[in-house]
Every structure is written in C-alpha cells, then in structure tokens.
C-alpha cells in the first residue's frame, strides 16, 4: 500500500486521490494540516534529502518517495499504478 501526504483544499492532492480511487489502488492518506503528520513528513523528507517538495507526496512500500514537483504522475505510470 502507498501513503499519500496531502493537505486540505489542495487541487493536485484531490486529483491524485481521485485517480487512485478510480484505479482501485489502496492507499493511506496523511493530511499534513495535522501537526503530528507534518512533523513526520518533515522527518521523511529530511532523511530523503529533499528540500522544498510540493504536495502531494507519495511514499511507496519500498520507502522511496516522490513529490508533485518530481514527476509524480510519471512515476505512478512507470510503476503501473496509474
């Protein structure tokens, strides 16, 4: 299962969630508006060496992550998810 980090009122976040639901992909959503989730996300990004990524951010089962500014949709297509 993949984890998607989102925020409220984020058009790209809503779009990617809709696409995942349409493809019947199981995912867990973490809303970064929640301080504890944001803290976890910052730790994840720091460990990955990413600076200033753009939501949505997806963490794959293998621990790799991709953000919207890193070709999120392309990565999901390459992995056969979308």
PyMOL Python script that loads the backbone (N, CA, C, O; Angstrom):
from pymol import cmd

cmd.read_pdbstr("""\
ATOM      1  N   UNK A   1       0.852  -1.180   0.000  1.00  0.00           N
ATOM      2  CA  UNK A   1       0.000   0.000   0.000  1.00  0.00           C
ATOM      3  C   UNK A   1       0.891   1.234   0.000  1.00  0.00           C
ATOM      4  O   UNK A   1       1.957   1.240   0.616  1.00  0.00           O
ATOM      5  N   UNK A   2       0.454   2.266  -0.686  1.00  0.00           N
ATOM      6  CA  UNK A   2       1.194   3.513  -0.708  1.00  0.00           C
ATOM      7  C   UNK A   2       0.584   4.490   0.291  1.00  0.00           C
ATOM      8  O   UNK A   2      -0.581   4.370   0.670  1.00  0.00           O
ATOM      9  N   UNK A   3       1.389   5.448   0.705  1.00  0.00           N
ATOM     10  CA  UNK A   3       0.927   6.510   1.594  1.00  0.00           C
ATOM     11  C   UNK A   3       1.009   7.810   0.827  1.00  0.00           C
ATOM     12  O   UNK A   3       2.027   8.109   0.203  1.00  0.00           O
ATOM     13  N   UNK A   4      -0.054   8.577   0.873  1.00  0.00           N
ATOM     14  CA  UNK A   4      -0.079   9.871   0.200  1.00  0.00           C
ATOM     15  C   UNK A   4      -0.207  10.961   1.249  1.00  0.00           C
ATOM     16  O   UNK A   4      -1.096  10.924   2.101  1.00  0.00           O
ATOM     17  N   UNK A   5       0.687  11.925   1.176  1.00  0.00           N
ATOM     18  CA  UNK A   5       0.654  13.081   2.067  1.00  0.00           C
ATOM     19  C   UNK A   5      -0.033  14.214   1.316  1.00  0.00           C
ATOM     20  O   UNK A   5       0.356  14.566   0.202  1.00  0.00           O
ATOM     21  N   UNK A   6      -1.044  14.770   1.932  1.00  0.00           N
ATOM     22  CA  UNK A   6      -1.886  15.785   1.306  1.00  0.00           C
ATOM     23  C   UNK A   6      -2.062  16.965   2.253  1.00  0.00           C
ATOM     24  O   UNK A   6      -1.492  17.001   3.343  1.00  0.00           O
ATOM     25  N   UNK A   7      -2.857  17.919   1.812  1.00  0.00           N
ATOM     26  CA  UNK A   7      -3.330  18.991   2.686  1.00  0.00           C
ATOM     27  C   UNK A   7      -4.751  19.337   2.231  1.00  0.00           C
ATOM     28  O   UNK A   7      -5.149  19.024   1.109  1.00  0.00           O
ATOM     29  N   UNK A   8      -5.479  19.964   3.088  1.00  0.00           N
ATOM     30  CA  UNK A   8      -6.851  20.361   2.756  1.00  0.00           C
ATOM     31  C   UNK A   8      -6.843  21.387   1.633  1.00  0.00           C
ATOM     32  O   UNK A   8      -5.922  22.196   1.524  1.00  0.00           O
ATOM     33  N   UNK A   9      -7.856  21.347   0.817  1.00  0.00           N
ATOM     34  CA  UNK A   9      -8.049  22.301  -0.279  1.00  0.00           C
ATOM     35  C   UNK A   9      -6.893  22.325  -1.276  1.00  0.00           C
ATOM     36  O   UNK A   9      -6.567  23.377  -1.827  1.00  0.00           O
ATOM     37  N   UNK A  10      -6.288  21.192  -1.503  1.00  0.00           N
ATOM     38  CA  UNK A  10      -5.183  21.072  -2.458  1.00  0.00           C
ATOM     39  C   UNK A  10      -5.725  20.389  -3.713  1.00  0.00           C
ATOM     40  O   UNK A  10      -6.057  19.204  -3.685  1.00  0.00           O
ATOM     41  N   UNK A  11      -5.812  21.136  -4.812  1.00  0.00           N
ATOM     42  CA  UNK A  11      -6.363  20.594  -6.050  1.00  0.00           C
ATOM     43  C   UNK A  11      -5.597  19.391  -6.568  1.00  0.00           C
ATOM     44  O   UNK A  11      -6.207  18.400  -6.968  1.00  0.00           O
ATOM     45  N   UNK A  12      -4.268  19.459  -6.569  1.00  0.00           N
ATOM     46  CA  UNK A  12      -3.455  18.326  -7.040  1.00  0.00           C
ATOM     47  C   UNK A  12      -3.633  17.120  -6.131  1.00  0.00           C
ATOM     48  O   UNK A  12      -3.674  15.984  -6.603  1.00  0.00           O
ATOM     49  N   UNK A  13      -3.738  17.365  -4.822  1.00  0.00           N
ATOM     50  CA  UNK A  13      -3.953  16.272  -3.869  1.00  0.00           C
ATOM     51  C   UNK A  13      -5.277  15.572  -4.166  1.00  0.00           C
ATOM     52  O   UNK A  13      -5.344  14.344  -4.211  1.00  0.00           O
ATOM     53  N   UNK A  14      -6.326  16.365  -4.368  1.00  0.00           N
ATOM     54  CA  UNK A  14      -7.639  15.802  -4.664  1.00  0.00           C
ATOM     55  C   UNK A  14      -7.629  15.046  -5.993  1.00  0.00           C
ATOM     56  O   UNK A  14      -8.261  13.997  -6.119  1.00  0.00           O
ATOM     57  N   UNK A  15      -6.911  15.578  -6.981  1.00  0.00           N
ATOM     58  CA  UNK A  15      -6.832  14.931  -8.281  1.00  0.00           C
ATOM     59  C   UNK A  15      -6.150  13.563  -8.178  1.00  0.00           C
ATOM     60  O   UNK A  15      -6.656  12.578  -8.716  1.00  0.00           O
ATOM     61  N   UNK A  16      -5.028  13.499  -7.503  1.00  0.00           N
ATOM     62  CA  UNK A  16      -4.312  12.231  -7.420  1.00  0.00           C
ATOM     63  C   UNK A  16      -5.112  11.213  -6.608  1.00  0.00           C
ATOM     64  O   UNK A  16      -5.125  10.030  -6.948  1.00  0.00           O
ATOM     65  N   UNK A  17      -5.780  11.656  -5.539  1.00  0.00           N
ATOM     66  CA  UNK A  17      -6.622  10.733  -4.773  1.00  0.00           C
ATOM     67  C   UNK A  17      -7.746  10.180  -5.643  1.00  0.00           C
ATOM     68  O   UNK A  17      -8.036   8.985  -5.591  1.00  0.00           O
ATOM     69  N   UNK A  18      -8.380  11.035  -6.440  1.00  0.00           N
ATOM     70  CA  UNK A  18      -9.456  10.579  -7.331  1.00  0.00           C
ATOM     71  C   UNK A  18      -8.923   9.564  -8.324  1.00  0.00           C
ATOM     72  O   UNK A  18      -9.562   8.540  -8.565  1.00  0.00           O
ATOM     73  N   UNK A  19      -7.757   9.833  -8.907  1.00  0.00           N
ATOM     74  CA  UNK A  19      -7.176   8.888  -9.870  1.00  0.00           C
ATOM     75  C   UNK A  19      -6.862   7.547  -9.219  1.00  0.00           C
ATOM     76  O   UNK A  19      -7.098   6.496  -9.814  1.00  0.00           O
ATOM     77  N   UNK A  20      -6.334   7.580  -8.005  1.00  0.00           N
ATOM     78  CA  UNK A  20      -6.033   6.327  -7.304  1.00  0.00           C
ATOM     79  C   UNK A  20      -7.315   5.554  -6.994  1.00  0.00           C
ATOM     80  O   UNK A  20      -7.367   4.334  -7.144  1.00  0.00           O
ATOM     81  N   UNK A  21      -8.330   6.268  -6.566  1.00  0.00           N
ATOM     82  CA  UNK A  21      -9.619   5.622  -6.272  1.00  0.00           C
ATOM     83  C   UNK A  21     -10.209   5.026  -7.550  1.00  0.00           C
ATOM     84  O   UNK A  21     -10.702   3.898  -7.542  1.00  0.00           O
ATOM     85  N   UNK A  22     -10.159   5.791  -8.656  1.00  0.00           N
ATOM     86  CA  UNK A  22     -10.683   5.294  -9.934  1.00  0.00           C
ATOM     87  C   UNK A  22      -9.974   4.021 -10.381  1.00  0.00           C
ATOM     88  O   UNK A  22     -10.593   3.144 -10.984  1.00  0.00           O
ATOM     89  N   UNK A  23      -8.681   3.914 -10.088  1.00  0.00           N
ATOM     90  CA  UNK A  23      -7.883   2.728 -10.460  1.00  0.00           C
ATOM     91  C   UNK A  23      -7.939   1.636  -9.387  1.00  0.00           C
ATOM     92  O   UNK A  23      -7.295   0.594  -9.505  1.00  0.00           O
ATOM     93  N   UNK A  24      -8.724   1.901  -8.338  1.00  0.00           N
ATOM     94  CA  UNK A  24      -8.896   0.962  -7.228  1.00  0.00           C
ATOM     95  C   UNK A  24      -7.569   0.619  -6.556  1.00  0.00           C
ATOM     96  O   UNK A  24      -7.309  -0.530  -6.201  1.00  0.00           O
ATOM     97  N   UNK A  25      -6.743   1.640  -6.394  1.00  0.00           N
ATOM     98  CA  UNK A  25      -5.456   1.494  -5.715  1.00  0.00           C
ATOM     99  C   UNK A  25      -5.671   1.775  -4.233  1.00  0.00           C
ATOM    100  O   UNK A  25      -6.225   2.810  -3.863  1.00  0.00           O
ATOM    101  N   UNK A  26      -5.233   0.853  -3.393  1.00  0.00           N
ATOM    102  CA  UNK A  26      -5.323   1.062  -1.953  1.00  0.00           C
ATOM    103  C   UNK A  26      -4.234   2.034  -1.525  1.00  0.00           C
ATOM    104  O   UNK A  26      -3.068   1.878  -1.889  1.00  0.00           O
ATOM    105  N   UNK A  27      -4.623   3.028  -0.753  1.00  0.00           N
ATOM    106  CA  UNK A  27      -3.654   3.984  -0.239  1.00  0.00           C
ATOM    107  C   UNK A  27      -4.090   4.467   1.127  1.00  0.00           C
ATOM    108  O   UNK A  27      -5.264   4.408   1.493  1.00  0.00           O
ATOM    109  N   UNK A  28      -3.113   4.942   1.862  1.00  0.00           N
ATOM    110  CA  UNK A  28      -3.364   5.534   3.167  1.00  0.00           C
ATOM    111  C   UNK A  28      -3.067   7.010   3.049  1.00  0.00           C
ATOM    112  O   UNK A  28      -2.010   7.385   2.543  1.00  0.00           O
ATOM    113  N   UNK A  29      -3.968   7.853   3.501  1.00  0.00           N
ATOM    114  CA  UNK A  29      -3.782   9.295   3.396  1.00  0.00           C
ATOM    115  C   UNK A  29      -3.356   9.891   4.726  1.00  0.00           C
ATOM    116  O   UNK A  29      -3.944   9.600   5.767  1.00  0.00           O
ATOM    117  N   UNK A  30      -2.327  10.728   4.680  1.00  0.00           N
ATOM    118  CA  UNK A  30      -1.891  11.512   5.826  1.00  0.00           C
ATOM    119  C   UNK A  30      -2.060  12.975   5.464  1.00  0.00           C
ATOM    120  O   UNK A  30      -1.439  13.457   4.517  1.00  0.00           O
ATOM    121  N   UNK A  31      -2.895  13.688   6.210  1.00  0.00           N
ATOM    122  CA  UNK A  31      -3.142  15.097   5.946  1.00  0.00           C
ATOM    123  C   UNK A  31      -2.127  15.938   6.713  1.00  0.00           C
ATOM    124  O   UNK A  31      -2.091  15.913   7.943  1.00  0.00           O
ATOM    125  N   UNK A  32      -1.309  16.676   5.984  1.00  0.00           N
ATOM    126  CA  UNK A  32      -0.233  17.454   6.603  1.00  0.00           C
ATOM    127  C   UNK A  32      -0.736  18.678   7.359  1.00  0.00           C
ATOM    128  O   UNK A  32       0.062  19.392   7.965  1.00  0.00           O
ATOM    129  N   UNK A  33      -2.036  18.934   7.337  1.00  0.00           N
ATOM    130  CA  UNK A  33      -2.593  20.010   8.167  1.00  0.00           C
ATOM    131  C   UNK A  33      -2.517  19.639   9.651  1.00  0.00           C
ATOM    132  O   UNK A  33      -2.573  20.510  10.518  1.00  0.00           O
ATOM    133  N   UNK A  34      -2.391  18.357   9.929  1.00  0.00           N
ATOM    134  CA  UNK A  34      -2.281  17.861  11.304  1.00  0.00           C
ATOM    135  C   UNK A  34      -0.813  17.981  11.722  1.00  0.00           C
ATOM    136  O   UNK A  34       0.058  17.404  11.071  1.00  0.00           O
ATOM    137  N   UNK A  35      -0.529  18.718  12.790  1.00  0.00           N
ATOM    138  CA  UNK A  35       0.865  18.969  13.173  1.00  0.00           C
ATOM    139  C   UNK A  35       1.730  17.705  13.301  1.00  0.00           C
ATOM    140  O   UNK A  35       2.889  17.711  12.886  1.00  0.00           O
ATOM    141  N   UNK A  36       1.189  16.641  13.860  1.00  0.00           N
ATOM    142  CA  UNK A  36       1.965  15.412  14.022  1.00  0.00           C
ATOM    143  C   UNK A  36       2.317  14.792  12.669  1.00  0.00           C
ATOM    144  O   UNK A  36       3.400  14.232  12.497  1.00  0.00           O
ATOM    145  N   UNK A  37       1.400  14.898  11.720  1.00  0.00           N
ATOM    146  CA  UNK A  37       1.654  14.373  10.372  1.00  0.00           C
ATOM    147  C   UNK A  37       2.713  15.226   9.683  1.00  0.00           C
ATOM    148  O   UNK A  37       3.607  14.695   9.024  1.00  0.00           O
ATOM    149  N   UNK A  38       2.618  16.540   9.832  1.00  0.00           N
ATOM    150  CA  UNK A  38       3.613  17.429   9.235  1.00  0.00           C
ATOM    151  C   UNK A  38       5.001  17.135   9.802  1.00  0.00           C
ATOM    152  O   UNK A  38       5.985  17.131   9.063  1.00  0.00           O
ATOM    153  N   UNK A  39       5.081  16.893  11.085  1.00  0.00           N
ATOM    154  CA  UNK A  39       6.368  16.569  11.704  1.00  0.00           C
ATOM    155  C   UNK A  39       6.935  15.269  11.121  1.00  0.00           C
ATOM    156  O   UNK A  39       8.127  15.184  10.824  1.00  0.00           O
ATOM    157  N   UNK A  40       6.081  14.270  10.962  1.00  0.00           N
ATOM    158  CA  UNK A  40       6.507  13.003  10.364  1.00  0.00           C
ATOM    159  C   UNK A  40       6.981  13.226   8.921  1.00  0.00           C
ATOM    160  O   UNK A  40       8.000  12.676   8.503  1.00  0.00           O
ATOM    161  N   UNK A  41       6.238  14.028   8.177  1.00  0.00           N
ATOM    162  CA  UNK A  41       6.581  14.308   6.786  1.00  0.00           C
ATOM    163  C   UNK A  41       7.924  15.035   6.687  1.00  0.00           C
ATOM    164  O   UNK A  41       8.743  14.702   5.831  1.00  0.00           O
ATOM    165  N   UNK A  42       8.151  16.003   7.537  1.00  0.00           N
ATOM    166  CA  UNK A  42       9.429  16.729   7.537  1.00  0.00           C
ATOM    167  C   UNK A  42      10.584  15.774   7.808  1.00  0.00           C
ATOM    168  O   UNK A  42      11.633  15.869   7.172  1.00  0.00           O
ATOM    169  N   UNK A  43      10.395  14.859   8.744  1.00  0.00           N
ATOM    170  CA  UNK A  43      11.424  13.864   9.017  1.00  0.00           C
ATOM    171  C   UNK A  43      11.687  12.976   7.816  1.00  0.00           C
ATOM    172  O   UNK A  43      12.838  12.685   7.490  1.00  0.00           O
ATOM    173  N   UNK A  44      10.629  12.549   7.162  1.00  0.00           N
ATOM    174  CA  UNK A  44      10.746  11.703   5.974  1.00  0.00           C
ATOM    175  C   UNK A  44      11.508  12.435   4.871  1.00  0.00           C
ATOM    176  O   UNK A  44      12.400  11.865   4.243  1.00  0.00           O
ATOM    177  N   UNK A  45      11.159  13.678   4.644  1.00  0.00           N
ATOM    178  CA  UNK A  45      11.809  14.465   3.597  1.00  0.00           C
ATOM    179  C   UNK A  45      13.263  14.771   3.933  1.00  0.00           C
ATOM    180  O   UNK A  45      14.125  14.750   3.055  1.00  0.00           O
ATOM    181  N   UNK A  46      13.527  15.050   5.187  1.00  0.00           N
ATOM    182  CA  UNK A  46      14.899  15.305   5.621  1.00  0.00           C
ATOM    183  C   UNK A  46      15.762  14.076   5.400  1.00  0.00           C
ATOM    184  O   UNK A  46      16.876  14.183   4.888  1.00  0.00           O
ATOM    185  N   UNK A  47      15.258  12.915   5.781  1.00  0.00           N
ATOM    186  CA  UNK A  47      16.005  11.665   5.595  1.00  0.00           C
ATOM    187  C   UNK A  47      16.250  11.370   4.121  1.00  0.00           C
ATOM    188  O   UNK A  47      17.265  10.770   3.765  1.00  0.00           O
ATOM    189  N   UNK A  48      15.334  11.787   3.272  1.00  0.00           N
ATOM    190  CA  UNK A  48      15.472  11.551   1.831  1.00  0.00           C
ATOM    191  C   UNK A  48      16.323  12.636   1.162  1.00  0.00           C
ATOM    192  O   UNK A  48      16.662  12.522  -0.016  1.00  0.00           O
ATOM    193  N   UNK A  49      16.665  13.684   1.913  1.00  0.00           N
ATOM    194  CA  UNK A  49      17.473  14.758   1.356  1.00  0.00           C
ATOM    195  C   UNK A  49      16.714  15.682   0.426  1.00  0.00           C
ATOM    196  O   UNK A  49      17.323  16.360  -0.401  1.00  0.00           O
ATOM    197  N   UNK A  50      15.404  15.722   0.545  1.00  0.00           N
ATOM    198  CA  UNK A  50      14.591  16.580  -0.323  1.00  0.00           C
ATOM    199  C   UNK A  50      14.346  17.924   0.345  1.00  0.00           C
ATOM    200  O   UNK A  50      14.068  17.998   1.541  1.00  0.00           O
ATOM    201  N   UNK A  51      14.452  18.973  -0.438  1.00  0.00           N
ATOM    202  CA  UNK A  51      14.188  20.321   0.060  1.00  0.00           C
ATOM    203  C   UNK A  51      13.064  20.926  -0.764  1.00  0.00           C
ATOM    204  O   UNK A  51      13.063  20.831  -1.991  1.00  0.00           O
ATOM    205  N   UNK A  52      12.117  21.541  -0.094  1.00  0.00           N
ATOM    206  CA  UNK A  52      11.013  22.261  -0.734  1.00  0.00           C
ATOM    207  C   UNK A  52      10.193  21.413  -1.709  1.00  0.00           C
ATOM    208  O   UNK A  52       9.891  21.877  -2.809  1.00  0.00           O
ATOM    209  N   UNK A  53       9.828  20.190  -1.340  1.00  0.00           N
ATOM    210  CA  UNK A  53       8.969  19.406  -2.232  1.00  0.00           C
ATOM    211  C   UNK A  53       7.554  19.975  -2.251  1.00  0.00           C
ATOM    212  O   UNK A  53       7.173  20.763  -1.385  1.00  0.00           O
ATOM    213  N   UNK A  54       6.795  19.566  -3.243  1.00  0.00           N
ATOM    214  CA  UNK A  54       5.441  20.067  -3.438  1.00  0.00           C
ATOM    215  C   UNK A  54       4.446  18.932  -3.209  1.00  0.00           C
ATOM    216  O   UNK A  54       4.613  17.832  -3.736  1.00  0.00           O
ATOM    217  N   UNK A  55       3.404  19.214  -2.413  1.00  0.00           N
ATOM    218  CA  UNK A  55       2.352  18.229  -2.189  1.00  0.00           C
ATOM    219  C   UNK A  55       1.532  18.063  -3.449  1.00  0.00           C
ATOM    220  O   UNK A  55       1.385  19.018  -4.212  1.00  0.00           O
ATOM    221  N   UNK A  56       0.997  16.885  -3.691  1.00  0.00           N
ATOM    222  CA  UNK A  56       1.054  15.699  -2.859  1.00  0.00           C
ATOM    223  C   UNK A  56       2.410  14.999  -2.943  1.00  0.00           C
ATOM    224  O   UNK A  56       3.150  15.125  -3.918  1.00  0.00           O
ATOM    225  N   UNK A  57       2.695  14.262  -1.881  1.00  0.00           N
ATOM    226  CA  UNK A  57       3.911  13.454  -1.803  1.00  0.00           C
ATOM    227  C   UNK A  57       3.472  12.025  -1.554  1.00  0.00           C
ATOM    228  O   UNK A  57       2.622  11.766  -0.702  1.00  0.00           O
ATOM    229  N   UNK A  58       4.055  11.102  -2.298  1.00  0.00           N
ATOM    230  CA  UNK A  58       3.714   9.693  -2.131  1.00  0.00           C
ATOM    231  C   UNK A  58       4.931   8.936  -1.637  1.00  0.00           C
ATOM    232  O   UNK A  58       6.041   9.093  -2.146  1.00  0.00           O
ATOM    233  N   UNK A  59       4.691   8.113  -0.633  1.00  0.00           N
ATOM    234  CA  UNK A  59       5.705   7.196  -0.119  1.00  0.00           C
ATOM    235  C   UNK A  59       5.293   5.791  -0.554  1.00  0.00           C
ATOM    236  O   UNK A  59       4.190   5.335  -0.253  1.00  0.00           O
ATOM    237  N   UNK A  60       6.190   5.114  -1.262  1.00  0.00           N
ATOM    238  CA  UNK A  60       5.926   3.767  -1.746  1.00  0.00           C
ATOM    239  C   UNK A  60       6.316   2.732  -0.699  1.00  0.00           C
ATOM    240  O   UNK A  60       7.023   3.037   0.262  1.00  0.00           O
ATOM    241  N   UNK A  61       5.849   1.515  -0.898  1.00  0.00           N
ATOM    242  CA  UNK A  61       6.126   0.439   0.050  1.00  0.00           C
ATOM    243  C   UNK A  61       7.623   0.207   0.233  1.00  0.00           C
ATOM    244  O   UNK A  61       8.057  -0.213   1.306  1.00  0.00           O
ATOM    245  N   UNK A  62       8.413   0.476  -0.802  1.00  0.00           N
ATOM    246  CA  UNK A  62       9.860   0.257  -0.702  1.00  0.00           C
ATOM    247  C   UNK A  62      10.573   1.399   0.015  1.00  0.00           C
ATOM    248  O   UNK A  62      11.798   1.381   0.138  1.00  0.00           O
ATOM    249  N   UNK A  63       9.811   2.403   0.495  1.00  0.00           N
ATOM    250  CA  UNK A  63      10.381   3.524   1.233  1.00  0.00           C
ATOM    251  C   UNK A  63      10.765   4.706   0.370  1.00  0.00           C
ATOM    252  O   UNK A  63      11.095   5.767   0.900  1.00  0.00           O
ATOM    253  N   UNK A  64      10.732   4.557  -0.948  1.00  0.00           N
ATOM    254  CA  UNK A  64      11.055   5.683  -1.820  1.00  0.00           C
ATOM    255  C   UNK A  64       9.881   6.655  -1.833  1.00  0.00           C
ATOM    256  O   UNK A  64       8.731   6.278  -1.607  1.00  0.00           O
ATOM    257  N   UNK A  65      10.207   7.918  -2.104  1.00  0.00           N
ATOM    258  CA  UNK A  65       9.164   8.936  -2.131  1.00  0.00           C
ATOM    259  C   UNK A  65       9.284   9.762  -3.401  1.00  0.00           C
ATOM    260  O   UNK A  65      10.356   9.872  -3.996  1.00  0.00           O
ATOM    261  N   UNK A  66       8.167  10.336  -3.798  1.00  0.00           N
ATOM    262  CA  UNK A  66       8.119  11.222  -4.952  1.00  0.00           C
ATOM    263  C   UNK A  66       7.096  12.311  -4.645  1.00  0.00           C
ATOM    264  O   UNK A  66       6.034  12.055  -4.078  1.00  0.00           O
ATOM    265  N   UNK A  67       7.448  13.529  -5.036  1.00  0.00           N
ATOM    266  CA  UNK A  67       6.524  14.642  -4.813  1.00  0.00           C
ATOM    267  C   UNK A  67       6.018  15.160  -6.151  1.00  0.00           C
ATOM    268  O   UNK A  67       6.519  14.792  -7.213  1.00  0.00           O
ATOM    269  N   UNK A  68       5.033  16.006  -6.074  1.00  0.00           N
ATOM    270  CA  UNK A  68       4.402  16.521  -7.282  1.00  0.00           C
ATOM    271  C   UNK A  68       5.405  17.190  -8.211  1.00  0.00           C
ATOM    272  O   UNK A  68       5.271  17.090  -9.431  1.00  0.00           O
ATOM    273  N   UNK A  69       6.409  17.871  -7.660  1.00  0.00           N
ATOM    274  CA  UNK A  69       7.392  18.553  -8.489  1.00  0.00           C
ATOM    275  C   UNK A  69       8.467  17.617  -9.041  1.00  0.00           C
ATOM    276  O   UNK A  69       9.331  18.049  -9.804  1.00  0.00           O
ATOM    277  N   UNK A  70       8.418  16.350  -8.664  1.00  0.00           N
ATOM    278  CA  UNK A  70       9.418  15.364  -9.104  1.00  0.00           C
ATOM    279  C   UNK A  70       8.852  14.387 -10.133  1.00  0.00           C
ATOM    280  O   UNK A  70       9.413  13.309 -10.328  1.00  0.00           O
ATOM    281  N   UNK A  71       7.768  14.740 -10.783  1.00  0.00           N
ATOM    282  CA  UNK A  71       7.188  13.838 -11.770  1.00  0.00           C
ATOM    283  C   UNK A  71       6.316  12.762 -11.151  1.00  0.00           C
ATOM    284  O   UNK A  71       6.402  11.591 -11.520  1.00  0.00           O
ATOM    285  N   UNK A  72       5.489  13.159 -10.226  1.00  0.00           N
ATOM    286  CA  UNK A  72       4.621  12.229  -9.509  1.00  0.00           C
ATOM    287  C   UNK A  72       3.785  11.359 -10.450  1.00  0.00           C
ATOM    288  O   UNK A  72       3.769  10.136 -10.318  1.00  0.00           O
ATOM    289  N   UNK A  73       3.097  11.988 -11.391  1.00  0.00           N
ATOM    290  CA  UNK A  73       2.226  11.230 -12.289  1.00  0.00           C
ATOM    291  C   UNK A  73       3.031  10.275 -13.163  1.00  0.00           C
ATOM    292  O   UNK A  73       2.620   9.135 -13.381  1.00  0.00           O
ATOM    293  N   UNK A  74       4.176  10.736 -13.665  1.00  0.00           N
ATOM    294  CA  UNK A  74       5.051   9.879 -14.478  1.00  0.00           C
ATOM    295  C   UNK A  74       5.513   8.666 -13.670  1.00  0.00           C
ATOM    296  O   UNK A  74       5.491   7.537 -14.161  1.00  0.00           O
ATOM    297  N   UNK A  75       5.929   8.908 -12.439  1.00  0.00           N
ATOM    298  CA  UNK A  75       6.392   7.809 -11.580  1.00  0.00           C
ATOM    299  C   UNK A  75       5.280   6.797 -11.327  1.00  0.00           C
ATOM    300  O   UNK A  75       5.524   5.591 -11.338  1.00  0.00           O
ATOM    301  N   UNK A  76       4.075   7.275 -11.100  1.00  0.00           N
ATOM    302  CA  UNK A  76       2.944   6.364 -10.868  1.00  0.00           C
ATOM    303  C   UNK A  76       2.630   5.543 -12.126  1.00  0.00           C
ATOM    304  O   UNK A  76       2.286   4.365 -12.033  1.00  0.00           O
ATOM    305  N   UNK A  77       2.749   6.168 -13.293  1.00  0.00           N
ATOM    306  CA  UNK A  77       2.529   5.423 -14.538  1.00  0.00           C
ATOM    307  C   UNK A  77       3.650   4.393 -14.749  1.00  0.00           C
ATOM    308  O   UNK A  77       3.376   3.255 -15.131  1.00  0.00           O
ATOM    309  N   UNK A  78       4.894   4.780 -14.504  1.00  0.00           N
ATOM    310  CA  UNK A  78       6.019   3.852 -14.678  1.00  0.00           C
ATOM    311  C   UNK A  78       5.920   2.655 -13.756  1.00  0.00           C
ATOM    312  O   UNK A  78       6.352   1.559 -14.112  1.00  0.00           O
ATOM    313  N   UNK A  79       5.363   2.849 -12.591  1.00  0.00           N
ATOM    314  CA  UNK A  79       5.192   1.751 -11.621  1.00  0.00           C
ATOM    315  C   UNK A  79       3.923   0.941 -11.891  1.00  0.00           C
ATOM    316  O   UNK A  79       3.647  -0.032 -11.189  1.00  0.00           O
ATOM    317  N   UNK A  80       3.157   1.337 -12.901  1.00  0.00           N
ATOM    318  CA  UNK A  80       1.939   0.606 -13.245  1.00  0.00           C
ATOM    319  C   UNK A  80       0.784   0.874 -12.307  1.00  0.00           C
ATOM    320  O   UNK A  80      -0.163   0.090 -12.249  1.00  0.00           O
ATOM    321  N   UNK A  81       0.849   1.979 -11.565  1.00  0.00           N
ATOM    322  CA  UNK A  81      -0.209   2.309 -10.614  1.00  0.00           C
ATOM    323  C   UNK A  81      -1.318   3.096 -11.294  1.00  0.00           C
ATOM    324  O   UNK A  81      -2.494   2.883 -11.000  1.00  0.00           O
ATOM    325  N   UNK A  82      -0.965   3.996 -12.192  1.00  0.00           N
ATOM    326  CA  UNK A  82      -1.971   4.766 -12.953  1.00  0.00           C
ATOM    327  C   UNK A  82      -1.943   4.357 -14.402  1.00  0.00           C
ATOM    328  O   UNK A  82      -2.710   4.885 -15.207  1.00  0.00           O
TER     329      UNK A  82
END
""", "prot")
cmd.dss("prot")
cmd.show_as("cartoon", "prot")
cmd.util.cbc("prot")
cmd.orient("prot")
